[in-house]
Amino acid sequence: MDAAVQRQIERDNLAELTAAHEAEHGEFSQAEIDAARALLRGDADGGVGSAA
């Protein structure tokens, strides 16, 4: 399968999962979004709960 098509399928699936989660639990907070972005960028703990 073409890589671009596969990536679009992954994005569509993620959008479905996100919508289902938000329908059940409400919108994601900015802190949750920031933590997810940090994880995607390779920050193992996502910046959540780290001690200073």
N, C-alpha and C positions, 0 to 999 in steps of 0.2 A: 504494500500500500504506500502511496506517495506520502512523504513526511509531512507535507503541508496539510493533507487531508487528515492524517492521523492526529496532528496537533489540533486541528479544528474540532475533531470528535472529542478529544480530551477537554478542550475548553467548554464545549457544549455540555459534557457530562459534569464538569465542575460547576457550571452555572445551574444545572438541575439540582445538584446536591446542596449548593448554597441556598437556593430558593426554598427547598424543602426544609432545611435547617431553620432558616429565618421564619418560615411560616409557623413552625412549631415553637421556636424559642425567642422570636423577635430578632431585630437587626443586630448584626455584629457591632460591638463597641469599637471605638477607634483603637483602644488598647489591644483588642483581639486581632484587628487588622494589622496593626504594627508588629505584633508578635508573629503572625503568619508570614509577613514579609521578611522579617529577620530570619526565620527558619528557612525560607526559600533562598535567602542569600548566603546561608551557611552558618549562621549563628546558632549553635547547637541548642541553647536554652531559650532562644527567641526573645531574650531580654526580660522574661517574665520571672519574677521571684528571685532575681539575682541579688545577693547580699553585697552591700557596699562597704 
